């Protein structure tokens, strides 16, 4: 019985170790919501959006706090930029408003379905 308990303990510890490693490799909850905004951007109408420069926001604004540290070359920003480029009509409308697509650092969806893009 003692041998059985030792083997069981060793296997439980290894399962926990591998489980923790797998959990660390999973995208965070914030990243999961990012994939939702990306799919929304890819399918949205090219009329329901706003563009907000980050430097126009106050430092205590929640959007400023959320996107101020995001670089336009970060993985998070690149995913949103790719979603915009995939929606060709939206990309053309944004470029028509002189928005440099590679300067988009974040996006939020409003309750009415519109999307606000935050740019540097």
Biotite code that builds the C-alpha atoms (Angstrom):
import biotite.structure as struc

atoms = struc.array([
    struc.Atom([0.000, 0.000, 0.000], chain_id="A", res_id=1, res_name="UNK", atom_name="CA", element="C"),
    struc.Atom([2.879, 2.347, 0.783], chain_id="A", res_id=2, res_name="UNK", atom_name="CA", element="C"),
    struc.Atom([4.322, 1.825, -2.693], chain_id="A", res_id=3, res_name="UNK", atom_name="CA", element="C"),
    struc.Atom([0.911, 2.607, -4.205], chain_id="A", res_id=4, res_name="UNK", atom_name="CA", element="C"),
    struc.Atom([0.682, 5.876, -2.234], chain_id="A", res_id=5, res_name="UNK", atom_name="CA", element="C"),
    struc.Atom([4.176, 6.883, -3.361], chain_id="A", res_id=6, res_name="UNK", atom_name="CA", element="C"),
    struc.Atom([3.382, 6.246, -7.030], chain_id="A", res_id=7, res_name="UNK", atom_name="CA", element="C"),
    struc.Atom([0.057, 8.059, -6.705], chain_id="A", res_id=8, res_name="UNK", atom_name="CA", element="C"),
    struc.Atom([1.718, 11.067, -5.052], chain_id="A", res_id=9, res_name="UNK", atom_name="CA", element="C"),
    struc.Atom([4.419, 11.238, -7.712], chain_id="A", res_id=10, res_name="UNK", atom_name="CA", element="C"),
    struc.Atom([1.890, 11.065, -10.534], chain_id="A", res_id=11, res_name="UNK", atom_name="CA", element="C"),
    struc.Atom([-0.293, 13.718, -8.888], chain_id="A", res_id=12, res_name="UNK", atom_name="CA", element="C"),
    struc.Atom([2.666, 16.083, -8.513], chain_id="A", res_id=13, res_name="UNK", atom_name="CA", element="C"),
    struc.Atom([3.718, 15.609, -12.131], chain_id="A", res_id=14, res_name="UNK", atom_name="CA", element="C"),
    struc.Atom([0.144, 16.195, -13.315], chain_id="A", res_id=15, res_name="UNK", atom_name="CA", element="C"),
    struc.Atom([0.023, 19.443, -11.347], chain_id="A", res_id=16, res_name="UNK", atom_name="CA", element="C"),
    struc.Atom([3.363, 20.552, -12.770], chain_id="A", res_id=17, res_name="UNK", atom_name="CA", element="C"),
    struc.Atom([2.322, 19.879, -16.367], chain_id="A", res_id=18, res_name="UNK", atom_name="CA", element="C"),
    struc.Atom([-1.107, 21.389, -15.748], chain_id="A", res_id=19, res_name="UNK", atom_name="CA", element="C"),
    struc.Atom([0.433, 24.599, -14.440], chain_id="A", res_id=20, res_name="UNK", atom_name="CA", element="C"),
    struc.Atom([2.688, 24.807, -17.480], chain_id="A", res_id=21, res_name="UNK", atom_name="CA", element="C"),
    struc.Atom([-0.275, 24.335, -19.815], chain_id="A", res_id=22, res_name="UNK", atom_name="CA", element="C"),
    struc.Atom([-2.284, 26.939, -17.925], chain_id="A", res_id=23, res_name="UNK", atom_name="CA", element="C"),
    struc.Atom([0.572, 29.435, -18.217], chain_id="A", res_id=24, res_name="UNK", atom_name="CA", element="C"),
    struc.Atom([0.616, 28.957, -21.982], chain_id="A", res_id=25, res_name="UNK", atom_name="CA", element="C"),
    struc.Atom([-3.117, 29.671, -22.337], chain_id="A", res_id=26, res_name="UNK", atom_name="CA", element="C"),
    struc.Atom([-4.249, 33.103, -23.522], chain_id="A", res_id=27, res_name="UNK", atom_name="CA", element="C"),
    struc.Atom([-5.553, 35.290, -20.738], chain_id="A", res_id=28, res_name="UNK", atom_name="CA", element="C"),
    struc.Atom([-9.194, 36.220, -20.378], chain_id="A", res_id=29, res_name="UNK", atom_name="CA", element="C"),
    struc.Atom([-8.347, 39.631, -21.839], chain_id="A", res_id=30, res_name="UNK", atom_name="CA", element="C"),
    struc.Atom([-6.807, 37.922, -24.827], chain_id="A", res_id=31, res_name="UNK", atom_name="CA", element="C"),
    struc.Atom([-9.946, 35.882, -25.338], chain_id="A", res_id=32, res_name="UNK", atom_name="CA", element="C"),
    struc.Atom([-12.063, 39.027, -25.463], chain_id="A", res_id=33, res_name="UNK", atom_name="CA", element="C"),
    struc.Atom([-9.540, 40.352, -27.963], chain_id="A", res_id=34, res_name="UNK", atom_name="CA", element="C"),
    struc.Atom([-10.395, 37.537, -30.348], chain_id="A", res_id=35, res_name="UNK", atom_name="CA", element="C"),
    struc.Atom([-14.070, 38.502, -30.055], chain_id="A", res_id=36, res_name="UNK", atom_name="CA", element="C"),
    struc.Atom([-13.367, 42.116, -30.990], chain_id="A", res_id=37, res_name="UNK", atom_name="CA", element="C"),
    struc.Atom([-11.242, 40.920, -33.902], chain_id="A", res_id=38, res_name="UNK", atom_name="CA", element="C"),
    struc.Atom([-14.058, 38.789, -35.308], chain_id="A", res_id=39, res_name="UNK", atom_name="CA", element="C"),
    struc.Atom([-16.456, 41.702, -34.803], chain_id="A", res_id=40, res_name="UNK", atom_name="CA", element="C"),
    struc.Atom([-14.110, 44.023, -36.717], chain_id="A", res_id=41, res_name="UNK", atom_name="CA", element="C"),
    struc.Atom([-13.773, 41.575, -39.600], chain_id="A", res_id=42, res_name="UNK", atom_name="CA", element="C"),
    struc.Atom([-17.546, 41.438, -40.125], chain_id="A", res_id=43, res_name="UNK", atom_name="CA", element="C"),
    struc.Atom([-18.712, 44.904, -39.066], chain_id="A", res_id=44, res_name="UNK", atom_name="CA", element="C"),
    struc.Atom([-20.232, 47.598, -41.246], chain_id="A", res_id=45, res_name="UNK", atom_name="CA", element="C"),
    struc.Atom([-17.809, 50.241, -42.412], chain_id="A", res_id=46, res_name="UNK", atom_name="CA", element="C"),
    struc.Atom([-20.156, 52.947, -41.073], chain_id="A", res_id=47, res_name="UNK", atom_name="CA", element="C"),
    struc.Atom([-20.301, 52.099, -37.372], chain_id="A", res_id=48, res_name="UNK", atom_name="CA", element="C"),
    struc.Atom([-16.942, 53.248, -36.018], chain_id="A", res_id=49, res_name="UNK", atom_name="CA", element="C"),
    struc.Atom([-15.109, 56.107, -34.304], chain_id="A", res_id=50, res_name="UNK", atom_name="CA", element="C"),
    struc.Atom([-11.416, 56.927, -34.220], chain_id="A", res_id=51, res_name="UNK", atom_name="CA", element="C"),
    struc.Atom([-9.917, 58.354, -31.034], chain_id="A", res_id=52, res_name="UNK", atom_name="CA", element="C"),
    struc.Atom([-6.266, 59.452, -30.729], chain_id="A", res_id=53, res_name="UNK", atom_name="CA", element="C"),
    struc.Atom([-4.846, 58.279, -27.398], chain_id="A", res_id=54, res_name="UNK", atom_name="CA", element="C"),
    struc.Atom([-3.266, 61.661, -26.725], chain_id="A", res_id=55, res_name="UNK", atom_name="CA", element="C"),
    struc.Atom([-6.738, 63.262, -26.775], chain_id="A", res_id=56, res_name="UNK", atom_name="CA", element="C"),
    struc.Atom([-7.812, 61.218, -23.735], chain_id="A", res_id=57, res_name="UNK", atom_name="CA", element="C"),
    struc.Atom([-7.246, 62.163, -20.120], chain_id="A", res_id=58, res_name="UNK", atom_name="CA", element="C"),
    struc.Atom([-4.747, 59.981, -18.284], chain_id="A", res_id=59, res_name="UNK", atom_name="CA", element="C"),
    struc.Atom([-7.406, 58.606, -15.901], chain_id="A", res_id=60, res_name="UNK", atom_name="CA", element="C"),
    struc.Atom([-9.710, 57.596, -18.775], chain_id="A", res_id=61, res_name="UNK", atom_name="CA", element="C"),
    struc.Atom([-10.179, 53.816, -18.777], chain_id="A", res_id=62, res_name="UNK", atom_name="CA", element="C"),
    struc.Atom([-9.345, 53.539, -22.490], chain_id="A", res_id=63, res_name="UNK", atom_name="CA", element="C"),
    struc.Atom([-6.150, 55.550, -21.959], chain_id="A", res_id=64, res_name="UNK", atom_name="CA", element="C"),
    struc.Atom([-5.156, 53.351, -19.038], chain_id="A", res_id=65, res_name="UNK", atom_name="CA", element="C"),
    struc.Atom([-5.857, 50.239, -21.095], chain_id="A", res_id=66, res_name="UNK", atom_name="CA", element="C"),
    struc.Atom([-4.103, 51.186, -24.352], chain_id="A", res_id=67, res_name="UNK", atom_name="CA", element="C"),
    struc.Atom([-1.417, 53.747, -23.366], chain_id="A", res_id=68, res_name="UNK", atom_name="CA", element="C"),
    struc.Atom([1.210, 51.066, -22.809], chain_id="A", res_id=69, res_name="UNK", atom_name="CA", element="C"),
    struc.Atom([0.303, 49.124, -25.973], chain_id="A", res_id=70, res_name="UNK", atom_name="CA", element="C"),
    struc.Atom([2.786, 49.530, -28.800], chain_id="A", res_id=71, res_name="UNK", atom_name="CA", element="C"),
    struc.Atom([1.507, 49.579, -32.397], chain_id="A", res_id=72, res_name="UNK", atom_name="CA", element="C"),
    struc.Atom([3.911, 46.695, -33.038], chain_id="A", res_id=73, res_name="UNK", atom_name="CA", element="C"),
    struc.Atom([2.669, 44.559, -30.123], chain_id="A", res_id=74, res_name="UNK", atom_name="CA", element="C"),
    struc.Atom([0.913, 41.275, -30.800], chain_id="A", res_id=75, res_name="UNK", atom_name="CA", element="C"),
    struc.Atom([-2.384, 42.638, -29.433], chain_id="A", res_id=76, res_name="UNK", atom_name="CA", element="C"),
    struc.Atom([-2.286, 45.654, -31.768], chain_id="A", res_id=77, res_name="UNK", atom_name="CA", element="C"),
    struc.Atom([-1.184, 43.552, -34.750], chain_id="A", res_id=78, res_name="UNK", atom_name="CA", element="C"),
    struc.Atom([-4.205, 41.274, -34.344], chain_id="A", res_id=79, res_name="UNK", atom_name="CA", element="C"),
    struc.Atom([-6.571, 44.237, -34.424], chain_id="A", res_id=80, res_name="UNK", atom_name="CA", element="C"),
    struc.Atom([-4.739, 45.765, -37.386], chain_id="A", res_id=81, res_name="UNK", atom_name="CA", element="C"),
    struc.Atom([-5.010, 42.452, -39.264], chain_id="A", res_id=82, res_name="UNK", atom_name="CA", element="C"),
    struc.Atom([-8.750, 42.287, -38.539], chain_id="A", res_id=83, res_name="UNK", atom_name="CA", element="C"),
    struc.Atom([-9.181, 45.802, -39.948], chain_id="A", res_id=84, res_name="UNK", atom_name="CA", element="C"),
    struc.Atom([-7.189, 44.927, -43.073], chain_id="A", res_id=85, res_name="UNK", atom_name="CA", element="C"),
    struc.Atom([-9.332, 41.792, -43.526], chain_id="A", res_id=86, res_name="UNK", atom_name="CA", element="C"),
    struc.Atom([-12.431, 44.041, -43.652], chain_id="A", res_id=87, res_name="UNK", atom_name="CA", element="C"),
    struc.Atom([-11.501, 45.841, -46.870], chain_id="A", res_id=88, res_name="UNK", atom_name="CA", element="C"),
    struc.Atom([-14.376, 48.363, -46.847], chain_id="A", res_id=89, res_name="UNK", atom_name="CA", element="C"),
    struc.Atom([-13.569, 49.348, -43.251], chain_id="A", res_id=90, res_name="UNK", atom_name="CA", element="C"),
    struc.Atom([-9.861, 49.662, -44.059], chain_id="A", res_id=91, res_name="UNK", atom_name="CA", element="C"),
    struc.Atom([-10.674, 51.940, -47.010], chain_id="A", res_id=92, res_name="UNK", atom_name="CA", element="C"),
    struc.Atom([-12.943, 54.143, -44.851], chain_id="A", res_id=93, res_name="UNK", atom_name="CA", element="C"),
    struc.Atom([-10.271, 54.452, -42.168], chain_id="A", res_id=94, res_name="UNK", atom_name="CA", element="C"),
    struc.Atom([-7.589, 55.267, -44.732], chain_id="A", res_id=95, res_name="UNK", atom_name="CA", element="C"),
    struc.Atom([-9.992, 57.823, -46.229], chain_id="A", res_id=96, res_name="UNK", atom_name="CA", element="C"),
    struc.Atom([-10.025, 59.532, -42.822], chain_id="A", res_id=97, res_name="UNK", atom_name="CA", element="C"),
    struc.Atom([-6.202, 59.590, -42.902], chain_id="A", res_id=98, res_name="UNK", atom_name="CA", element="C"),
    struc.Atom([-5.879, 56.848, -40.283], chain_id="A", res_id=99, res_name="UNK", atom_name="CA", element="C"),
    struc.Atom([-2.604, 54.957, -40.590], chain_id="A", res_id=100, res_name="UNK", atom_name="CA", element="C"),
    struc.Atom([-3.726, 51.369, -39.977], chain_id="A", res_id=101, res_name="UNK", atom_name="CA", element="C"),
    struc.Atom([-0.412, 50.436, -38.382], chain_id="A", res_id=102, res_name="UNK", atom_name="CA", element="C"),
    struc.Atom([-0.987, 53.096, -35.691], chain_id="A", res_id=103, res_name="UNK", atom_name="CA", element="C"),
    struc.Atom([-4.103, 51.366, -34.326], chain_id="A", res_id=104, res_name="UNK", atom_name="CA", element="C"),
    struc.Atom([-3.331, 50.088, -30.823], chain_id="A", res_id=105, res_name="UNK", atom_name="CA", element="C"),
    struc.Atom([-6.746, 48.983, -29.601], chain_id="A", res_id=106, res_name="UNK", atom_name="CA", element="C"),
    struc.Atom([-10.466, 48.758, -30.156], chain_id="A", res_id=107, res_name="UNK", atom_name="CA", element="C"),
    struc.Atom([-13.608, 48.622, -28.025], chain_id="A", res_id=108, res_name="UNK", atom_name="CA", element="C"),
    struc.Atom([-17.127, 47.668, -29.011], chain_id="A", res_id=109, res_name="UNK", atom_name="CA", element="C"),
    struc.Atom([-19.964, 49.869, -27.780], chain_id="A", res_id=110, res_name="UNK", atom_name="CA", element="C"),
    struc.Atom([-23.355, 48.585, -26.682], chain_id="A", res_id=111, res_name="UNK", atom_name="CA", element="C"),
    struc.Atom([-24.876, 49.731, -29.994], chain_id="A", res_id=112, res_name="UNK", atom_name="CA", element="C"),
    struc.Atom([-22.419, 47.541, -31.937], chain_id="A", res_id=113, res_name="UNK", atom_name="CA", element="C"),
    struc.Atom([-20.159, 50.367, -33.075], chain_id="A", res_id=114, res_name="UNK", atom_name="CA", element="C"),
    struc.Atom([-16.411, 50.070, -32.629], chain_id="A", res_id=115, res_name="UNK", atom_name="CA", element="C"),
    struc.Atom([-14.024, 52.722, -31.346], chain_id="A", res_id=116, res_name="UNK", atom_name="CA", element="C"),
    struc.Atom([-10.456, 52.469, -32.625], chain_id="A", res_id=117, res_name="UNK", atom_name="CA", element="C"),
    struc.Atom([-7.645, 53.951, -30.541], chain_id="A", res_id=118, res_name="UNK", atom_name="CA", element="C"),
    struc.Atom([-4.629, 55.242, -32.454], chain_id="A", res_id=119, res_name="UNK", atom_name="CA", element="C"),
    struc.Atom([-1.209, 56.677, -31.649], chain_id="A", res_id=120, res_name="UNK", atom_name="CA", element="C"),
])
